[in-house]
Amino acid sequence: MSKILTGLIAAVAIFLLFRIIVSKRNKPEEPVTYVCDECGEKDCVCRREDEAPKQ
């Protein structure tokens, strides 16, 4: 009885470790979000006038 219980506990532990490893591997990467230092907006064209692109 003790060997069966030990084997069952080991099997559950291995199953849980396998599930954790697989779930981390298949997790999609979070998209990177950039925020402007000047105005706090995510989509802006804030820049200093002396750093404006030359045309």
C-alpha positions as CSV (number, residue, x, y, z in Angstrom):
1,M,0.0,0.0,0.0
2,S,2.8,2.4,0.8
3,K,4.6,1.8,-2.5
4,I,1.3,2.5,-4.4
5,L,0.8,5.7,-2.5
6,T,4.4,6.8,-3.1
7,G,4.1,6.0,-6.8
8,L,0.8,7.9,-7.0
9,I,2.2,11.0,-5.3
10,A,5.3,10.9,-7.6
11,A,3.1,10.6,-10.7
12,V,1.0,13.6,-9.7
13,A,4.1,15.6,-9.0
14,I,5.6,14.7,-12.4
15,F,2.3,15.6,-14.1
16,L,2.1,19.0,-12.4
17,L,5.7,19.8,-13.2
18,F,5.1,18.8,-16.8
19,R,2.0,21.1,-17.0
20,I,3.9,24.1,-15.6
21,I,6.7,23.7,-18.1
22,V,4.4,23.3,-21.1
23,S,2.2,26.2,-20.1
24,K,5.2,28.5,-19.8
25,R,6.6,27.4,-23.2
26,N,3.4,28.0,-25.1
27,K,2.6,31.3,-23.5
28,P,2.5,34.1,-26.2
29,E,4.8,37.0,-25.6
30,E,3.4,40.2,-24.2
31,P,3.4,43.1,-26.8
32,V,5.8,45.8,-25.9
33,T,4.2,49.2,-25.2
34,Y,6.1,52.4,-25.6
35,V,4.9,55.5,-23.7
36,C,6.1,59.1,-24.5
37,D,8.3,60.6,-21.8
38,E,6.9,64.1,-22.5
39,C,3.1,63.7,-22.7
40,G,2.5,60.1,-21.6
41,E,0.7,59.1,-24.8
42,K,1.3,55.8,-26.5
43,D,1.1,57.2,-30.1
44,C,2.6,60.7,-30.4
45,V,5.3,62.6,-32.3
46,C,6.6,64.6,-29.3
47,R,10.2,65.8,-29.8
48,R,12.3,68.9,-29.2
49,E,12.3,71.5,-32.0
50,D,16.1,71.3,-32.4
51,E,15.8,67.5,-32.8
52,A,13.2,67.7,-35.6
53,P,14.1,65.6,-38.7
54,K,15.7,67.6,-41.4
55,Q,14.0,67.5,-44.7
